[in-house]
Amino acid sequence: MQDTPAAESPLPPIADDLLDGADQVAAYIWGRGAHPRRLYRAMQTSRMPVFRLGGRLCARRSSLHAWVRELERQG
């Protein structure tokens, strides 16, 4: 049995979609210089798709895009 080469995989590696740490997640949503505190505040008031890996706050870019699309649809 052969492994499928990465180039033929239907999904990109998770690492390509992963934002690792509150700094990265905040910068992805609000731009460079966004303080992670802004992210933690938003997490308290919304159902932002973030999760923890160990002690680090993480998110998938694709999940954040879907979340924003849903917010736009509701708005």
BELFENUR-V450754 format. One record per helix or strand. SS is the DSSP state (A for helix, B for strand). FROM is the first residue (numbers start at 1). LEN is the number of residues. If there is no record, write none. Layout:
ss=SS from=FROM len=LEN
ss=SS from=FROM len=LEN
This chain:
ss=A from=6 len=3
ss=A from=14 len=4
ss=B from=18 len=3
ss=A from=22 len=9
ss=A from=36 len=10
ss=B from=50 len=4
ss=B from=56 len=5
ss=A from=61 len=14
